[in-house]
Amino acid sequence: MAEKERLKLVVLYDRNRNEYSISAHNQSADEAQRFVEQWNPQLISGCSLILVDQSRRHSAVHGRDCRACRETVARSAHLEPQPKYIRRKE
């Protein structure tokens, strides 16, 4: 039996403002990597996309509305000082 694939959460982090938003969640590793490759060239200086492992599928439809995403980032992203969450419109 194949090991269950880990899901990824894509976080947009603005180091200049110490803020983050959720760009995508419940992504396979390949989906998340394609997302990063597509959007990285368009980011402004000081911003980056960070991939974070999800321990389980999140039930919220959109990452911007997902409390589990925010908890995962707080616990697993290793950003110091803890950044402020910003809800962005899609």
Contacts in CASP RR format, 6 or more apart in sequence:
PFRMAT RR
TARGET T0000
AUTHOR 0000-0000-0000
METHOD contacts of the structure
MODEL  1
MAEKERLKLVVLYDRNRNEYSISAHNQSADEAQRFVEQWNPQLISGCSLI
LVDQSRRHSAVHGRDCRACRETVARSAHLEPQPKYIRRKE
5 28 0 8 1.000
5 29 0 8 1.000
6 29 0 8 1.000
6 53 0 8 1.000
6 54 0 8 1.000
7 25 0 8 1.000
7 26 0 8 1.000
7 27 0 8 1.000
7 28 0 8 1.000
7 53 0 8 1.000
7 54 0 8 1.000
7 56 0 8 1.000
7 57 0 8 1.000
8 25 0 8 1.000
8 27 0 8 1.000
8 28 0 8 1.000
8 29 0 8 1.000
8 31 0 8 1.000
8 32 0 8 1.000
8 51 0 8 1.000
8 52 0 8 1.000
8 53 0 8 1.000
8 54 0 8 1.000
9 22 0 8 1.000
9 24 0 8 1.000
9 25 0 8 1.000
9 27 0 8 1.000
9 32 0 8 1.000
9 51 0 8 1.000
9 52 0 8 1.000
9 53 0 8 1.000
9 54 0 8 1.000
9 58 0 8 1.000
9 69 0 8 1.000
9 72 0 8 1.000
9 73 0 8 1.000
10 22 0 8 1.000
10 23 0 8 1.000
10 24 0 8 1.000
10 25 0 8 1.000
10 27 0 8 1.000
10 32 0 8 1.000
10 35 0 8 1.000
10 36 0 8 1.000
10 49 0 8 1.000
10 50 0 8 1.000
10 51 0 8 1.000
10 52 0 8 1.000
11 20 0 8 1.000
11 21 0 8 1.000
11 22 0 8 1.000
11 23 0 8 1.000
11 49 0 8 1.000
11 50 0 8 1.000
11 51 0 8 1.000
11 52 0 8 1.000
11 73 0 8 1.000
11 77 0 8 1.000
12 20 0 8 1.000
12 21 0 8 1.000
12 22 0 8 1.000
12 23 0 8 1.000
12 43 0 8 1.000
12 47 0 8 1.000
12 48 0 8 1.000
12 49 0 8 1.000
12 88 0 8 1.000
13 19 0 8 1.000
13 20 0 8 1.000
13 47 0 8 1.000
13 48 0 8 1.000
13 49 0 8 1.000
13 50 0 8 1.000
13 77 0 8 1.000
13 79 0 8 1.000
13 83 0 8 1.000
14 20 0 8 1.000
14 46 0 8 1.000
14 47 0 8 1.000
14 83 0 8 1.000
15 46 0 8 1.000
15 47 0 8 1.000
15 48 0 8 1.000
16 45 0 8 1.000
16 46 0 8 1.000
16 47 0 8 1.000
17 84 0 8 1.000
18 81 0 8 1.000
18 83 0 8 1.000
18 84 0 8 1.000
19 83 0 8 1.000
19 84 0 8 1.000
19 85 0 8 1.000
19 86 0 8 1.000
20 73 0 8 1.000
20 77 0 8 1.000
20 79 0 8 1.000
20 83 0 8 1.000
20 84 0 8 1.000
20 85 0 8 1.000
20 86 0 8 1.000
21 64 0 8 1.000
21 85 0 8 1.000
21 86 0 8 1.000
21 87 0 8 1.000
21 88 0 8 1.000
22 63 0 8 1.000
22 64 0 8 1.000
22 66 0 8 1.000
22 69 0 8 1.000
22 70 0 8 1.000
22 73 0 8 1.000
23 35 0 8 1.000
23 39 0 8 1.000
23 49 0 8 1.000
24 31 0 8 1.000
24 32 0 8 1.000
24 35 0 8 1.000
24 63 0 8 1.000
25 54 0 8 1.000
25 58 0 8 1.000
25 60 0 8 1.000
25 63 0 8 1.000
25 66 0 8 1.000
25 69 0 8 1.000
26 54 0 8 1.000
26 57 0 8 1.000
26 58 0 8 1.000
27 35 0 8 1.000
32 51 0 8 1.000
33 51 0 8 1.000
35 49 0 8 1.000
36 49 0 8 1.000
36 51 0 8 1.000
39 49 0 8 1.000
40 48 0 8 1.000
40 49 0 8 1.000
43 49 0 8 1.000
50 77 0 8 1.000
52 72 0 8 1.000
52 73 0 8 1.000
52 76 0 8 1.000
52 77 0 8 1.000
53 76 0 8 1.000
54 68 0 8 1.000
54 72 0 8 1.000
55 72 0 8 1.000
56 68 0 8 1.000
58 66 0 8 1.000
58 68 0 8 1.000
58 69 0 8 1.000
59 68 0 8 1.000
60 66 0 8 1.000
60 67 0 8 1.000
60 68 0 8 1.000
60 69 0 8 1.000
62 90 0 8 1.000
63 69 0 8 1.000
64 87 0 8 1.000
64 88 0 8 1.000
64 89 0 8 1.000
64 90 0 8 1.000
65 87 0 8 1.000
70 85 0 8 1.000
73 79 0 8 1.000
73 85 0 8 1.000
74 82 0 8 1.000
END
